[in-house]
Amino acid sequence: DEAAEDEEEDEDIATVIVQTDAGAKKVALKTSALEEKATACTMLVCYFSELQEGMFPWIQSVTELMVPLLGFIYYEEVRTAAAALMPELIKSAVASLHKGLCDAGYVGGMSGMIFDRLIKSAVEEPEPDVQLSMLEALHESLTNGGPLCLASVDKVKDTLEALKTVMGEVAERVKTRAEAQQDEDFDEEAAETQQTEAERDDDLLDQCGSALAAVTKTHKEAMAQLFQEYLEVFGALVHSPTPSHRRIGVCMFDEVLEGLEGLGQAYMPQLLPALLQFSADPSPEVRQAAVFGLGVCAQYGGAFFASMLGQVMQRIQEMMGQPDARAEEVVHSTDNAVSALAKVIEFQEEALGEQKAAAVAAFLAYLPITGDEEEGVLVHGRLCGMLERGEPVIMNEPAKWIPVVMGIFGKVVGTSTVNDEVTQRIKVILGRMQATLPAEVSQASFASIPPAEQQKLQQLLQS
């Protein structure tokens, strides 16, 4: 019995090697205690997530207790749970501020403590899987913290440096894997291991992109000032032979331009030609990201975009006009080309000039969006915007275009390519058409769509 107890005790003990200033040391740890610690941390995540400002009395003490655990070297589950708690602490502090429980200085001090350690830990974390959690926490903390939550340009720069370091580590691992493939002992098992590692590194790069997007949206002026210095760092991905890396690199450009809004015009001469180039990439996922970026440039690119309008329109038309435009493997990139066209029509009307009628016709002819449901909601919302503004191309020839619009509405209502807001806008537009268009036009338009779709629209109007 004593032997069995000893064996059970041994099973509950893990030995780890810890690097200290005095050199490597062997440490014996009780695994059950570590697991309980991780469970307790995870429970705190649940409490703060659910109760938010209700946890105000404990925010400061929990922050002081948990922030150091981001560097808890003995157990990665504790570090992962501590990372997951950071954005919830910030969210709870912001909610407490809105309820009048604390002032902005309190939130700023607590957030500063979290960001200082989280940015540092994202760089120092030795386990890529935990590093992924750190980056996710950084992205969510920035989002929850809101505008200027990093409090200084230097801290924005620290964030960019951290992302640069993580991306550099991924690049080194990619290089090491490529070299290992040349080894004569490289076999199927090694290939499977590499595939798993490559997918994890893709996730890391995606999270770098999400964190970059969050810091751009929350610190526009600082990013407008700093990004030029990092353009090559983030741009290195777009030259990768790996399609997923090119896609992530292009998405990073998209995120920065979208986050900077009008402040991004300084980067248009560098990024718009690159997006145009990658919109013809062999990979559909890269084309999708690039043509989405063309839409962002149409929205915020001003005069520089107008100077390249001809090339952009040619590329969009090529993507929409290909014979397999709606094939499963390319439909998402085509849908994003249609979305870009909608933004050109809305934001570059003057540059389009006489081409506008043809652009609106091509836009309506392609709808509805059926592949990229998320983009579909946005595009069908932009169609509503055209009608709400009384788009002359449509409203000057109602007998020609209202049946087309009615057909689109009939197909999209009740699908996942419209949300509640867009559905309500469609309802209002249909009511206005009934009230303002000649009766013969609205009746003929309604009669031109299939009975099942007529029924859907009737039910919407009566709801």
C-alpha positions, 0 to 999 in steps of 0.5 A: 500500500505504501508503495502504491501511495508513493507511486501515486505521489510520484505521478503527481510530481513533474520535474522541470528545468528552469533557467535562472541567473545562476544557471539551469535548475531542476524544480519538482512541481505538484501537477495537481496544484498547478492544474487547480491554479489554472482552473482558478484562473479560468474561473476568473475569466468567466466571472469577469466576462459575465459580470463586468462592472459587477466585479469592480470591487475586485478589478484592481486586486485581481489585475495585480495578482494575475498580470505577473502570471503572464510570465508564470514559467512553470505551467503554460495553462496558467499563462494561457488563462491569465492571457484570456483574462486581460481583455476581460479586466479591461472590459470590466474597467471600461464598463465600470467607468461608464457606470460612474464607478471609477474615473478615466485615470483608474482605467488608464493606470490598470490598462497600462499595467496590463499592456506593458506586461502583455506586449512584453510577454507576447515577445518572450513567450517560448511556446508558440501555442501560448504566444497565440493566446497572448496575441489574441489577448492583445488584439481583444484588449486593444479593442476593449480599451478603445481609442488611445488606450495605449496612451503614448506613441512609444507604446504603439511602437512597442506593439509594432516591435512585438508583432515584428518579433513574432513574425520574424520568429515565424519566418525563421521556423518556415526557413528551418522547416524548408531546410529539414525537407532536404534531409534524407531522413525526412519522412511522412511523419515529419511532413505531418508534424511540419503541416501542424506547425505550419498551420499554427504559424499561420494562426500566429500570423493571422493574430498578428494581423488582428492585433495590427488592425486593432492598434490601427483603429484605436491609434490612427494618428500614431499609426499614420506616423509610424507605419512607414517604418514597418511597411517592409516588415509587414510587406515581406509576407506578400512576397512569400511563395506560400499563398496563405502568407501572401493572403495574410500580408495583403490583409494586413495592408487592407486592415491598416488602410481601413483603420487609418481611413482618410489618414491612409492617403499617404500610403496609397501610392505604395499600397494601391499598385500592390493591391492591384498586382495581387488582385491577379494572384494565382491564389483565389484567397489572395485575390479576394484579400487584394480586391477587398483592399481595392474597395477600401482604397476606393473609399479612402483613396481620394484623388490618387485612387481616381488617377488609377480608376481605369486600371482598377475598373478593368481588374474588377470587370475581369474578375466579375466577367470570368466564366467561372466567376461563381464557382465555389473556389473563386466565388468569394473573390468575385463577391469581393470584386462586386463589393469593391465596385459598389464602393467605387460607385458610392465614393468615386462618382466624380471620377467615374463620370460617364462610366457610372451608368455602366458600373451600376448596371454591372453591379445590379446584373451580378446581384445577389451575392451568394458565396461570401455571406458576410460580404453579402450583408454589406453589399446588399446594404450598399444596394439599399443605400443607392435606393435610399439616395435615389440613385439617378441611374436606377430611378430615372429608368424605373421600368427597366431597373425596379424589376431587377431590384425587386428580383434581388430583394426577393432572392435575399430576404430571409437568407443569411446574406441580409441581417435584421437591419438590412431587412428593415431597410428593404421593407422601408424601400419596398413601401416607398416604391409602392407609394411613389412609383407609378402603379403600373411600374410597381405592379409589373415589377412585383409580377415579374418575380417568382410566386415564392419570392412575391410571398416573401416580400408580401410577408415582409411588408405585412410584418 
